[in-house]
């Protein structure tokens, strides 16, 4: 798998172009690289172009682990995923569902604990 991260500095848009087979190590590498890049400026919009992806070998464990992390590119500006293959769209959708579920559970747990009396 190959990927390229480039920046449109005028519009502050990061673009990731992926080609080939997506694997767990490469997905983690892309996420880490994007996080480092996004920390240098912004806020950035994001385009994740998966139109060159030919195969997907991501494990559910990696998807779950990455969904629990802070977004590689902080929210606030649009994030767009170009995923013409249904299986890539499905992985992206699963990632977002897991992220929302984890955040909702965290918020619900926090709200529940906030209302518990403190023991001394």
Secondary structure by P-SEA (a helix, b strand, c coil): cbbbbbbccccbbbbbbbcccccaaaaaaaaaaaaaaaaacccbbbbbcccccccccccaaaaaaaaacccccccccbbbbbcccaaaaaaaaaaaaaaaaaaaaaaaaaaaaaaccccc
